[in-house]
Amino acid sequence: MHARNGGIDREPAVPKTHHMTTEIDTADILAKVTARLREKFPGSSAKEVEEVVKAELDRLNDCPVRDYLEVLTERSAKKRLKGVEQAA
């Protein structure tokens, strides 16, 4: 049924939909990002790369928007690892 307002048929208001939150597997993100960055930073130890990735993942994990957690973790970890390489 349509509501009439001033002689104009209007569709009923569409209820707001809530965004579904998907579960994010942080262990999977840690493994994937660490593997990719180990290839890009062969001069860094596997332990160092994993520690940097874990630190960045932990820092970003509480952000309200988590859709891009993997890419943001990789970007910030890569930046830190580049800084370590340049300092060495």
Secondary structure as the mmCIF struct_conf table of DSSP 4:
data_model
#
loop_
_struct_conf.conf_type_id
_struct_conf.id
_struct_conf.beg_label_comp_id
_struct_conf.beg_label_asym_id
_struct_conf.beg_label_seq_id
_struct_conf.end_label_comp_id
_struct_conf.end_label_asym_id
_struct_conf.end_label_seq_id
STRN STRN1 ALA A 3 ASN A 5
TURN_TY1_P TURN_TY1_P1 GLY A 6 GLY A 7
STRN STRN2 ILE A 8 ARG A 10
HELX_LH_PP_P HELX_LH_PP_P1 GLU A 11 GLU A 23
HELX_RH_AL_P HELX_RH_AL_P1 THR A 26 LYS A 40
TURN_TY1_P TURN_TY1_P2 PRO A 42 GLY A 43
BEND BEND1 SER A 44 SER A 44
HELX_RH_AL_P HELX_RH_AL_P2 ALA A 46 LEU A 60
TURN_TY1_P TURN_TY1_P3 ASN A 61 ASP A 62
BEND BEND2 PRO A 64 PRO A 64
TURN_TY1_P TURN_TY1_P4 ASP A 67 TYR A 68
HELX_RH_AL_P HELX_RH_AL_P3 LEU A 69 ALA A 87
#
